[in-house]
Amino acid sequence: MTTITFFLMIAVFVATLFIQFWLQRTYARYSRVANSRGATGEQVARAILDAYGLHHVKVEMVPGALTDHYDPIAKAVRLSEPNFHSPSAAALAVAAHEVGHAIQDAKSYAWLRVRHSILPIANIGSMFGPWIFLAGMLLQATGLMSIGLWLFAAAALFQLITLPIEFDASNRALNILKKMNLLDRSEMDGARAVLTAAALTYVAALANSVATLLHYAAIMMSNRE
């Protein structure tokens, strides 16, 4: 059983690398496709926020590439420098996606509240779960292994709950871009491709965690035999 789960982990890891490569390639492709309006990611993010009455939410630039995110505490949509200034279909897709999270926050989206409630234990699980499990394995302490397993399971649960949040934000983004006529039909295809590739990275991350969790469980069961 442990051999099967080990090879499952390897297969998921390879698939994750492929998805990351696909995301980078898709993003690079549509970063070269300018939208017909010439609007930048920052301008589109601001326009959508204002259209939804979120005038208090800031749009800020952060260094790096694909470091875009929404900060619910600071109430700020933060766009990476390329997406902040770029008029590309990819930049607008990312900007609209992050605004989608701001809209979720404003509407008290249920899955956001659930994810926020388990965030502390999920952070502990992702940081310490594997190490506690390893310590239990080295000490032949099944109880310690169980604690590590359950902590890591909390981190996997967090990733599972993240999926509907990300999918919803992408759906909101595409609907808003279409409704506000911010992209034409061909540009919408590019935005959809970018957001689909990005969403698959979250699926891959969950699959990686589940495969690891199954491997840990298989090791613990073999230790009990």
PEPEHU-V990120 format. One record per pair of residues at least 24 apart in sequence whose ideal C-beta (glycine too) atoms are under 10 Angstrom apart, sorted by the first residue. I is the first residue (numbers start at 1). GAP is how many residues later the second one is. Records with the same first field share a line. If there is no record, write none. Layout:
I: GAP, GAP
//
This chain:
1: 213, 214, 216, 217, 218, 220, 221
2: 212, 213, 214, 215, 216, 217, 218, 219, 220, 221
3: 212, 215
4: 210, 211, 214
5: 206, 207, 208, 209, 210, 211, 212, 213, 214
6: 205, 208, 209, 212, 213
7: 204, 208
8: 199, 202, 203, 204, 206, 207, 210
9: 198, 199, 201, 202, 203, 204, 205, 206
10: 201
11: 196, 200
12: 192, 193, 194, 195, 196, 197, 198, 199, 200
13: 191, 194, 195, 198, 199
15: 185, 188, 189, 192, 193, 196
16: 184, 185, 187, 188, 189, 191, 192, 195
17: 187
18: 182, 186
19: 178, 179, 180, 181, 182, 183, 184, 185, 186, 188
20: 177, 180, 181, 184
21: 176
22: 171, 174, 175, 178, 179
23: 43, 170, 171, 173, 174, 175, 176, 177, 178, 181
24: 41, 42, 173
25: 172
26: 64, 164, 167, 168, 169, 170, 171, 172
27: 38, 39, 55, 56, 61, 63, 64, 66, 67, 163, 166, 167, 170, 171
28: 62
29: 59, 60, 61, 161, 164, 165
30: 58, 59, 60, 61, 62, 63, 157, 159, 160, 161, 162, 163, 164, 167
31: 34, 51, 52, 55, 57, 58, 59, 60, 63, 159, 163
32: 54, 56, 57, 58, 158
33: 54, 55, 56, 57, 58, 150, 153, 154, 156, 157, 158
34: 52, 53, 54, 55, 57, 58, 153
35: 51, 52, 53, 54, 55, 56, 57, 58, 142, 147, 148, 149, 152, 153, 155, 156
36: 51, 53, 145, 146, 147, 148, 150, 151
37: 50, 55, 144, 145, 146, 147, 150
38: 49
39: 48, 52, 53, 56, 143, 144
40: 39, 43, 44, 45, 46, 47, 48, 51, 52, 55
41: 27, 36, 38, 39, 40, 41, 42, 43, 44, 45, 46, 47, 49, 50, 51, 52, 53, 54, 55, 57
42: 35, 37, 41, 42, 43, 44, 49, 53
43: 41, 42, 44, 49, 52, 139
44: 35, 39, 43, 47, 48, 49, 50, 51, 52, 55, 132, 133, 136, 138, 139
45: 25, 32, 33, 34, 38, 39, 46, 47, 49, 50, 51, 52, 53, 54, 57
46: 31, 49, 53
47: 48, 49, 52, 129, 133, 135
48: 29, 44, 47, 48, 50, 51, 52, 54, 55, 124, 125, 128, 129, 131, 132, 134
49: 28, 46, 50, 53, 54, 57
51: 48, 125, 128, 129
52: 47, 50, 51, 54, 55, 120, 124
53: 50, 53
54: 45, 48, 49, 51, 52
56: 46, 50
57: 42, 45, 46, 48, 49
58: 44
59: 25, 36, 39, 40, 43
60: 24
61: 24
66: 24, 28, 132, 135
68: 26, 27, 29, 30, 130
69: 28, 29, 32
70: 27, 28, 29, 30, 31, 32, 33, 34, 35, 99
71: 27, 30, 31, 34
72: 29, 30, 32, 33, 34, 40, 44
75: 27, 30, 31
76: 26
77: 24, 25
88: 99, 102, 103, 106
89: 88, 93, 94, 95, 97, 98, 99, 100, 101, 102, 103, 104, 105
90: 97, 100, 101, 103, 104, 105, 108
91: 100, 103
92: 81, 85, 90, 91, 95, 96, 98, 99, 102
93: 77, 80, 81, 84, 90, 94, 95, 97, 98, 99, 100, 101, 102, 103, 105
94: 79, 97, 100, 101, 104
95: 78, 82, 87
96: 73, 74, 76, 77, 78, 79, 80, 81, 84, 86, 87, 95, 99
97: 69, 72, 73, 74, 75, 76, 77, 79, 80, 94, 97, 98, 101, 102
98: 71, 75
99: 70, 73, 74, 77
100: 65, 66, 68, 69, 70, 71, 72, 73, 74, 75, 76, 95
101: 64, 65, 67, 68, 71, 72
102: 67, 70
103: 65, 66, 69, 70, 73
104: 61, 64, 65, 68
107: 65
109: 55, 56, 59, 60, 63
110: 54, 55
111: 50, 51, 52, 53, 54, 55, 56, 57
112: 49, 50, 52, 53, 56, 57
114: 43, 44, 47, 50, 51
115: 42, 43, 44, 45, 46, 47, 49, 50
116: 45
117: 44
118: 36, 37, 39, 40, 43
119: 35, 39, 42
120: 34
121: 29, 30, 33, 34, 36, 37
122: 29, 30, 31, 32, 33, 34, 35, 36, 37, 39, 40
123: 31, 32, 35
124: 27, 30, 31
125: 24, 25, 26, 27, 28, 29, 30, 31, 32, 33, 84
126: 25, 26, 28, 29, 30, 32, 33, 83
127: 24, 28
128: 24, 27
129: 24, 25, 26, 27, 83, 84, 87
130: 25, 82, 86
133: 79, 80, 83, 86, 87
134: 82, 85
136: 80, 83, 84, 87
137: 79, 82, 83, 86
140: 83
141: 82
142: 78, 79, 81, 82
145: 71, 72, 74, 75, 78, 79
146: 70, 71, 74
148: 68, 72
149: 64, 67, 68, 70, 71
150: 63
152: 57, 60, 61, 64, 65
153: 56, 57, 60, 63, 64
155: 54, 57, 58
156: 49, 50, 51, 52, 53, 54, 55, 56, 57
157: 49, 52, 56
158: 48, 51
159: 43, 44, 46, 47, 48, 49, 50, 51
160: 42, 46, 49, 50
161: 45
162: 40, 43, 44
163: 36, 39, 40, 42, 43
165: 37
166: 29, 32, 33, 35, 36, 37
167: 28, 29, 32, 35, 36
169: 26, 29, 30
170: 24, 25, 26, 28, 29
171: 24, 28
//
